[in-house]
Amino acid sequence: MKKTLAILLALFMLVSFASCGSKTATDTPAQTSAQGIMPTPENPVIRLSTTTSVNDSGLLPYLLPVFEAKTGYTVEVQSAGTGAAIQKAEDGNADLILVHAKASEEEFIEKGFGVERLPFMYNYFVVVGPKDDPAGIKDSADAATAFGKIRDTQNKFVSRGDESGTHKAELKIWGDNAPDAASDAWYVSAGQGMGACLSMASEQQAYCLTDKATFLSMQAELDLDILLEQGEDMKNTYSLIAVNPEKIDGLNTEGANALIDWMLGDEASALIAEYGVVEYGTALFYLLDK
């Protein structure tokens, strides 16, 4: 009898140990992740320095929560004109940039600050202005012709004036005879972001060069119309560039690459392609061919 009890007690203890071992195994990080709880990355914060248009248009607030939920990263967005966005990266305050000024991007890489320029989407600059179009630019063949008419009639024009990608595109359209705010009273150099410039143009019934996405996202608040769009000199290409860890210390290169990979992948591409279609009846950004 005692022998039987000893055997039963031993069996009970074996079952108990096995049960404890099974419970411990379910608490491993790998199995927790498999159940859908995303482990926090070792360095969870990604610093993205970007142009105002992708933020003011609502694109980044639309995209980034999907990336963050999928990966466990948090993206800190610093939004400014392209010149200021690139400078933040050169100062060591960003892990990657998302901007739209090809010459400035190439210079950033040539100076050793950027790893690789990755163009991935585009939209169009448009010229907006008063609904009655006093300079008569609506039937212009291109933006350069439209700008010439604004100069000739000296109707007010609001410029970003901030070394942003939009400002650089505007100066390229003006060519060698760009107006000077100090001597041309009709030309306003705002030194402001796109949203602020559009509000100013609406208040002053002025013309303005803007990306189409930001204008459409603000259109209900503005007393302006799109008067010229989609000319060859109006295409606006956006690129991603990771900051070079060999040039700048303390970067979250792993996080930057994770965000770049996701932004260039199928999930983000589908989201970008559909952004704006329901609300505005048209996509606000278009994907470059891969």
BELBELZI-V606670 format. One record per residue. N is the residue number from 0. RES is the residue in three letters. SS is DSSP state (H for helix, E for strand, L for the rest). PHI is phi as a letter, one per 40 degrees, with the letter a starting at -180 (none if undefined). Layout:
n = (N,N)
res = (RES,RES)
ss = (SS,SS)
phi = (PHI,PHI)
This chain:
n = (0,1,2,3,4,5,6,7,8,9,10,11,12,13,14,15,16,17,18,19,20,21,22,23,24,25,26,27,28,29,30,31,32,33,34,35,36,37,38,39,40,41,42,43,44,45,46,47,48,49,50,51,52,53,54,55,56,57,58,59,60,61,62,63,64,65,66,67,68,69,70,71,72,73,74,75,76,77,78,79,80,81,82,83,84,85,86,87,88,89,90,91,92,93,94,95,96,97,98,99,100,101,102,103,104,105,106,107,108,109,110,111,112,113,114,115,116,117,118,119,120,121,122,123,124,125,126,127,128,129,130,131,132,133,134,135,136,137,138,139,140,141,142,143,144,145,146,147,148,149,150,151,152,153,154,155,156,157,158,159,160,161,162,163,164,165,166,167,168,169,170,171,172,173,174,175,176,177,178,179,180,181,182,183,184,185,186,187,188,189,190,191,192,193,194,195,196,197,198,199,200,201,202,203,204,205,206,207,208,209,210,211,212,213,214,215,216,217,218,219,220,221,222,223,224,225,226,227,228,229,230,231,232,233,234,235,236,237,238,239,240,241,242,243,244,245,246,247,248,249,250,251,252,253,254,255,256,257,258,259,260,261,262,263,264,265,266,267,268,269,270,271,272,273,274,275,276,277,278,279,280,281,282,283,284,285,286,287,288,289)
res = (MET,LYS,LYS,THR,LEU,ALA,ILE,LEU,LEU,ALA,LEU,PHE,MET,LEU,VAL,SER,PHE,ALA,SER,CYS,GLY,SER,LYS,THR,ALA,THR,ASP,THR,PRO,ALA,GLN,THR,SER,ALA,GLN,GLY,ILE,MET,PRO,THR,PRO,GLU,ASN,PRO,VAL,ILE,ARG,LEU,SER,THR,THR,THR,SER,VAL,ASN,ASP,SER,GLY,LEU,LEU,PRO,TYR,LEU,LEU,PRO,VAL,PHE,GLU,ALA,LYS,THR,GLY,TYR,THR,VAL,GLU,VAL,GLN,SER,ALA,GLY,THR,GLY,ALA,ALA,ILE,GLN,LYS,ALA,GLU,ASP,GLY,ASN,ALA,ASP,LEU,ILE,LEU,VAL,HIS,ALA,LYS,ALA,SER,GLU,GLU,GLU,PHE,ILE,GLU,LYS,GLY,PHE,GLY,VAL,GLU,ARG,LEU,PRO,PHE,MET,TYR,ASN,TYR,PHE,VAL,VAL,VAL,GLY,PRO,LYS,ASP,ASP,PRO,ALA,GLY,ILE,LYS,ASP,SER,ALA,ASP,ALA,ALA,THR,ALA,PHE,GLY,LYS,ILE,ARG,ASP,THR,GLN,ASN,LYS,PHE,VAL,SER,ARG,GLY,ASP,GLU,SER,GLY,THR,HIS,LYS,ALA,GLU,LEU,LYS,ILE,TRP,GLY,ASP,ASN,ALA,PRO,ASP,ALA,ALA,SER,ASP,ALA,TRP,TYR,VAL,SER,ALA,GLY,GLN,GLY,MET,GLY,ALA,CYS,LEU,SER,MET,ALA,SER,GLU,GLN,GLN,ALA,TYR,CYS,LEU,THR,ASP,LYS,ALA,THR,PHE,LEU,SER,MET,GLN,ALA,GLU,LEU,ASP,LEU,ASP,ILE,LEU,LEU,GLU,GLN,GLY,GLU,ASP,MET,LYS,ASN,THR,TYR,SER,LEU,ILE,ALA,VAL,ASN,PRO,GLU,LYS,ILE,ASP,GLY,LEU,ASN,THR,GLU,GLY,ALA,ASN,ALA,LEU,ILE,ASP,TRP,MET,LEU,GLY,ASP,GLU,ALA,SER,ALA,LEU,ILE,ALA,GLU,TYR,GLY,VAL,VAL,GLU,TYR,GLY,THR,ALA,LEU,PHE,TYR,LEU,LEU,ASP,LYS)
ss = (L,H,H,H,H,H,H,H,H,H,H,H,H,H,H,H,H,H,H,H,H,H,H,H,H,L,L,L,H,H,H,H,H,H,L,L,L,L,L,L,L,L,L,L,E,E,E,E,E,E,E,H,H,H,H,H,L,L,H,H,H,H,H,H,H,H,H,H,H,H,H,L,L,E,E,E,E,E,E,E,L,H,H,H,H,H,H,H,H,H,L,L,L,L,L,E,E,E,E,L,L,H,H,H,H,H,H,H,H,H,L,L,L,E,L,L,L,E,E,E,E,E,E,E,E,E,E,E,E,L,L,L,L,L,L,L,L,L,L,L,L,L,H,H,H,H,H,H,H,H,H,H,H,L,L,L,E,E,E,L,L,L,L,L,H,H,H,H,H,H,H,H,H,H,H,H,H,L,L,L,L,L,L,L,L,L,E,E,E,L,L,L,L,H,H,H,H,H,H,H,H,H,H,H,L,L,E,E,E,E,E,H,H,H,H,H,H,H,H,H,H,L,L,L,E,E,E,E,E,L,L,H,H,H,E,E,E,E,E,E,E,E,E,L,L,L,L,L,L,L,L,L,H,H,H,H,H,H,H,H,H,H,H,L,L,H,H,H,H,H,H,H,H,H,L,L,H,H,H,H,L,L,L,L,L,E,E,L,L,L)
phi = (none,c,c,c,c,c,c,c,c,c,c,c,c,c,c,c,c,c,c,c,c,c,c,c,c,c,c,c,d,c,c,c,c,c,c,h,c,c,c,c,c,d,b,c,b,b,c,b,b,a,c,c,c,c,c,c,c,g,c,c,d,c,c,c,d,c,c,c,c,c,b,g,c,b,b,c,c,b,b,a,c,d,d,c,c,c,c,d,c,c,c,g,b,a,c,a,b,b,b,a,a,d,c,c,c,c,c,d,c,c,c,g,c,b,c,a,c,b,c,a,a,a,a,b,c,b,c,b,a,d,c,c,f,c,c,g,c,d,c,c,c,a,c,c,c,c,c,c,c,c,c,c,c,f,c,c,b,b,b,d,g,b,g,c,c,c,c,c,c,c,c,c,c,c,g,c,b,c,c,b,c,c,b,b,c,c,b,b,c,c,g,b,c,c,c,c,c,c,c,c,c,c,c,c,f,b,c,a,c,a,c,c,c,c,c,c,c,b,d,c,c,b,b,a,b,c,b,a,a,f,c,c,c,b,c,b,c,b,b,b,a,c,c,c,c,c,b,b,c,g,c,c,c,c,c,d,c,c,c,c,d,c,c,c,c,c,c,c,d,c,c,c,c,c,c,g,c,c,c,b,g,a,c,c,b,b,c,c,c,c)
